[in-house]
Amino acid sequence: MNHRKLLVLCTPHAGSRYFAKVMQDAGFDFEHEGLGRDGGITQAWVVDETNHPRAWRTEMFKKHGPPDLRQFDHVWHLVRHPLYCIRTLRHARPEAYWLWAEHFARTKMPAGFYVRWNMFVESRNSPDLRIRVEDLEKDWPRLMAELDMEDTAFPGTEPGTGHSKKVENQYLALRMIEHAWREEVEYMGKRYGYDMEIE
């Protein structure tokens, strides 16, 4: 079994590609939906679908098999503002829903996906650290200290256009959330340190 520094788990549209690019630009052998010598970031390994034939269609399962967290020094949880995630999840490709829908009572509600997926990261995988993708540059020194890589500077990687956008109208964004999930989304967002007040 290979030993690696870091596994990062997240929901879809949490900024995983940006996080992977930052790590790569900083000199780490780090992959998106894969594992380099130093680790990787994935949504697929959040759940253990070892016996589910569709799980093996994901790149992570094809390359590395079912989840095995014992090989990592650290397991982190990457989050992003829930209103942005939920808004973008509404436009996800239908084939991307199979794992969420089958694992979470076949619901097609993006807000439900966001809440339950993050809860599953927390409950099943017990990450040692939670990171907000919006604060990645600010928190970089602390994160590198966790990895015993204090001398590694933030590479200055620019986020894509989607990652630089803010939730411009939180009232409209909250109205898009299914009523059954609104309170849970607001609670989770506040727990993650986001401003969830309706302006």
C-alpha positions as CSV (number, residue, x, y, z in Angstrom):
1,M,0.0,0.0,0.0
2,N,1.4,3.4,-1.0
3,H,1.7,6.0,1.7
4,R,0.5,9.6,0.8
5,K,0.3,12.9,2.6
6,L,-3.2,14.1,1.9
7,L,-6.7,13.1,0.7
8,V,-9.3,15.8,0.3
9,L,-13.0,15.0,0.1
10,C,-15.7,17.3,-1.2
11,T,-19.1,17.7,-2.8
12,P,-19.4,18.3,-6.5
13,H,-18.7,21.9,-7.5
14,A,-16.8,22.7,-4.3
15,G,-13.7,23.9,-6.1
16,S,-11.9,20.6,-6.4
17,R,-10.2,21.4,-9.7
18,Y,-8.9,24.7,-8.4
19,F,-7.6,23.1,-5.2
20,A,-5.8,20.4,-7.2
21,K,-4.3,23.0,-9.5
22,V,-3.0,25.0,-6.5
23,M,-1.4,22.0,-5.0
24,Q,0.2,21.1,-8.4
25,D,1.5,24.6,-8.9
26,A,3.0,24.5,-5.4
27,G,5.0,21.5,-6.4
28,F,2.9,18.6,-5.0
29,D,2.2,15.4,-7.0
30,F,-1.5,15.8,-6.5
31,E,-4.4,14.8,-8.7
32,H,-8.1,15.6,-9.3
33,E,-10.2,12.5,-9.0
34,G,-7.0,10.5,-8.8
35,L,-4.0,10.0,-6.6
36,G,-0.5,11.3,-7.1
37,R,2.5,10.5,-4.9
38,D,1.3,13.2,-2.5
39,G,-2.4,12.5,-2.7
40,G,-5.5,13.8,-4.4
41,I,-9.0,15.3,-4.1
42,T,-12.2,13.4,-4.9
43,Q,-15.9,13.3,-4.5
44,A,-16.2,9.7,-5.6
45,W,-14.4,8.3,-2.5
46,V,-16.8,10.0,-0.1
47,V,-19.0,6.9,-0.2
48,D,-17.9,3.3,-0.2
49,E,-19.8,1.7,-3.1
50,T,-17.5,-1.3,-3.4
51,N,-20.3,-3.6,-4.5
52,H,-22.1,-1.1,-6.8
53,P,-21.2,-1.7,-10.4
54,R,-21.8,1.9,-11.3
55,A,-19.1,3.0,-8.8
56,W,-16.5,1.4,-11.0
57,R,-17.4,3.7,-13.8
58,T,-15.9,6.6,-11.9
59,E,-12.3,7.5,-12.7
60,M,-11.3,7.2,-9.0
61,F,-12.6,3.7,-8.7
62,K,-11.1,2.7,-12.1
63,K,-7.7,3.9,-11.1
64,H,-7.5,3.1,-7.4
65,G,-10.4,0.8,-6.4
66,P,-12.6,1.4,-3.3
67,P,-11.7,3.9,-0.6
68,D,-8.8,3.1,1.7
69,L,-8.1,6.1,4.0
70,R,-5.3,4.3,5.9
71,Q,-2.8,5.3,3.4
72,F,-3.1,9.0,4.1
73,D,-1.4,11.1,6.8
74,H,-4.3,13.6,6.6
75,V,-7.9,13.7,5.4
76,W,-9.4,17.1,4.8
77,H,-12.9,18.3,3.9
78,L,-13.2,21.0,1.2
79,V,-16.4,23.2,1.3
80,R,-17.8,26.1,-0.6
81,H,-20.6,28.5,0.0
82,P,-23.8,26.3,-0.1
83,L,-25.8,28.8,-2.2
84,Y,-23.2,28.7,-5.0
85,C,-22.8,24.9,-4.9
86,I,-26.6,24.4,-5.0
87,R,-27.1,26.8,-7.8
88,T,-24.4,25.1,-9.9
89,L,-25.6,21.6,-9.0
90,R,-28.9,22.4,-10.7
91,H,-27.1,22.4,-14.0
92,A,-25.1,19.2,-13.4
93,R,-25.2,16.5,-16.1
94,P,-28.0,13.9,-15.4
95,E,-25.5,11.0,-15.5
96,A,-23.6,12.7,-12.6
97,Y,-26.6,12.1,-10.3
98,W,-26.6,8.3,-10.1
99,L,-24.4,8.1,-7.1
100,W,-26.1,10.8,-5.1
101,A,-29.6,9.6,-6.1
102,E,-29.1,6.0,-5.3
103,H,-27.2,6.7,-2.1
104,F,-29.6,9.4,-0.8
105,A,-33.1,7.9,-1.3
106,R,-33.2,8.7,-5.0
107,T,-33.9,12.4,-4.4
108,K,-33.2,14.8,-7.2
109,M,-32.9,17.8,-4.9
110,P,-29.6,19.7,-5.2
111,A,-29.9,21.2,-1.7
112,G,-30.4,17.7,-0.3
113,F,-27.4,16.5,-2.2
114,Y,-25.3,19.3,-0.7
115,V,-26.4,18.7,2.9
116,R,-26.2,14.9,2.8
117,W,-23.0,14.7,0.9
118,N,-21.2,17.0,3.3
119,M,-22.8,15.2,6.3
120,F,-21.5,11.9,4.8
121,V,-18.0,13.3,4.5
122,E,-18.1,14.3,8.2
123,S,-19.7,11.2,9.6
124,R,-18.0,8.4,7.6
125,N,-14.6,9.8,7.0
126,S,-13.9,11.9,10.1
127,P,-11.7,14.5,8.4
128,D,-9.1,16.2,10.6
129,L,-9.6,19.6,9.0
130,R,-12.2,21.6,7.1
131,I,-11.2,24.1,4.4
132,R,-13.3,26.8,2.8
133,V,-12.1,27.1,-0.9
134,E,-12.8,30.8,-0.7
135,D,-10.1,31.1,2.1
136,L,-7.5,28.9,0.5
137,E,-4.9,31.6,-0.1
138,K,-5.4,33.1,3.4
139,D,-5.3,29.8,5.2
140,W,-2.3,28.4,3.1
141,P,0.4,28.9,5.8
142,R,-1.7,27.0,8.3
143,L,-2.5,24.2,5.8
144,M,1.2,23.8,4.9
145,A,2.1,23.7,8.6
146,E,-0.4,20.8,9.0
147,L,1.6,19.0,6.2
148,D,5.0,19.9,7.7
149,M,5.7,21.9,4.6
150,E,5.9,25.4,6.1
151,D,8.4,26.7,3.5
152,T,5.9,26.0,0.6
153,A,4.6,29.4,-0.6
154,F,1.1,29.9,-2.1
155,P,1.7,29.6,-5.9
156,G,-0.6,32.5,-6.8
157,T,-2.9,30.3,-8.9
158,E,-5.9,32.2,-10.1
159,P,-9.3,30.7,-9.7
160,G,-11.4,30.1,-12.8
161,T,-14.1,32.6,-13.6
162,G,-16.7,30.5,-11.8
163,H,-14.7,30.3,-8.6
164,S,-14.3,34.1,-8.4
165,K,-18.0,34.8,-8.5
166,K,-19.9,35.6,-5.3
167,V,-23.5,34.9,-4.5
168,E,-24.8,38.2,-5.6
169,N,-28.4,37.9,-4.6
170,Q,-28.7,35.6,-1.6
171,Y,-32.5,36.1,-1.4
172,L,-33.0,34.8,-4.9
173,A,-30.5,32.0,-4.3
174,L,-32.3,30.9,-1.1
175,R,-35.6,31.0,-2.9
176,M,-34.2,28.4,-5.3
177,I,-33.6,25.9,-2.4
178,E,-36.3,23.3,-1.9
179,H,-38.4,24.3,1.1
180,A,-37.8,21.0,2.9
181,W,-34.0,21.6,2.9
182,R,-33.9,25.4,3.5
183,E,-33.3,25.3,7.3
184,E,-30.7,22.6,7.0
185,V,-28.8,24.5,4.3
186,E,-28.8,27.7,6.3
187,Y,-27.6,25.8,9.4
188,M,-24.8,24.0,7.6
189,G,-23.7,27.2,5.9
190,K,-23.5,29.1,9.2
191,R,-21.7,26.1,10.8
192,Y,-19.1,26.4,8.0
193,G,-18.7,30.1,8.7
194,Y,-20.7,31.5,5.7
195,D,-23.0,34.5,5.8
196,M,-26.4,33.0,5.2
197,E,-28.5,36.1,6.0
198,I,-31.0,37.2,3.5
199,E,-30.2,40.7,2.3
